[in-house]
Structures are given as C-alpha cells and as structure tokens.
Amino acid sequence: MKNYKIASMLIIIHGGIMELGGCLTLIPILLVGNDKLNIGQYFSFIVPYFQDNLYLMIVMGGFFGCMRLIGAVGLLKNRM
C-alpha cells in the first residue's frame, strides 16, 4: 500500500504543477480577450482542427487534469 501512496503523491505534485501552469496561461487570454490575442500563431499543429480550437483544448486539458487530481487524492485516501 505504501507504493500507492508514493505514486499518488507524485501524481498530485505533477498534476498540481500542470494545472497551475494551465491556469496561468488561461488568465492572460481571458483578460486580453480571444479576438485580440491569437495564440494559434505560436503553435503549429498538423491537424487544422487543433489549430482552430486551441482555446477549447486548453479548457479540456484543465478538466482532465482536475479529474486526474481527484483520482490521485482518492488513491491517497484509499477510496478506490
């Protein structure tokens, strides 16, 4: 069981850093506005769908990161 606690702590630390980074990139985008700031010019994707919906990808990444953190906390508390 100790191995699961170590793994869950690592997932919480890694997920927390990723979520904090995602939130910090989303704040300036929301403050400036979607139409004034074109973050698509800094990233190049092969699939045009990703290029057109970059803001939605940021939001969905945050959602899945939160789900991962909830799962890691559940594993830490032995609720799974």
C-alpha positions in Angstrom: 0.0 0.0 0.0 3.0 2.3 0.6 3.8 2.2 -3.1 0.4 3.5 -4.0 0.8 6.4 -1.6 4.1 7.4 -3.1 2.6 7.1 -6.6 -0.4 9.2 -5.6 1.7 11.9 -4.1 3.8 12.1 -7.3 0.6 12.3 -9.4 -0.7 15.1 -7.1 2.5 17.1 -7.4 2.8 16.6 -11.2 -0.9 17.3 -11.7 -0.8 20.4 -9.5 2.1 21.9 -11.4 0.4 21.2 -14.7 -2.9 22.7 -13.5 -1.2 25.8 -12.1 0.6 26.2 -15.5 -2.6 25.8 -17.4 -4.5 28.3 -15.2 -1.7 30.8 -15.5 -1.8 30.6 -19.3 -5.5 30.9 -19.4 -5.7 34.1 -17.2 -4.0 36.4 -19.7 -6.0 35.0 -22.6 -9.3 35.8 -20.8 -8.1 39.2 -19.6 -7.0 40.4 -23.1 -9.7 38.6 -25.0 -9.8 35.9 -27.6 -10.1 38.3 -30.5 -7.0 40.4 -29.6 -4.6 37.6 -28.7 -4.0 34.9 -31.3 -2.1 32.2 -29.5 -2.5 30.0 -32.6 0.3 31.8 -34.2 2.8 30.4 -31.7 1.8 26.8 -32.1 1.7 24.8 -35.3 -0.4 21.6 -35.5 -0.7 19.2 -38.4 -4.4 18.8 -37.8 -6.2 22.1 -38.6 -9.0 21.2 -36.1 -6.5 21.6 -33.2 -5.2 24.9 -34.6 -8.8 26.3 -34.8 -9.9 25.1 -31.4 -6.8 25.8 -29.3 -8.8 27.6 -26.5 -11.1 24.6 -26.1 -8.1 22.3 -25.9 -6.7 24.4 -23.0 -10.0 24.1 -21.2 -10.4 20.4 -21.8 -6.8 19.9 -20.6 -7.7 21.6 -17.3 -10.8 19.5 -17.0 -8.9 16.2 -17.4 -6.1 17.4 -15.1 -8.7 18.1 -12.4 -10.1 14.6 -12.9 -6.6 13.2 -12.6 -6.1 15.1 -9.3 -9.3 13.8 -7.9 -8.3 10.2 -8.8 -4.9 10.7 -7.1 -6.5 12.0 -3.9 -8.9 9.1 -3.9 -6.0 6.7 -4.3 -4.1 8.5 -1.5 -7.1 8.2 0.8 -7.6 4.6 -0.1 -11.1 5.2 -1.6 -10.5 3.2 -4.8 
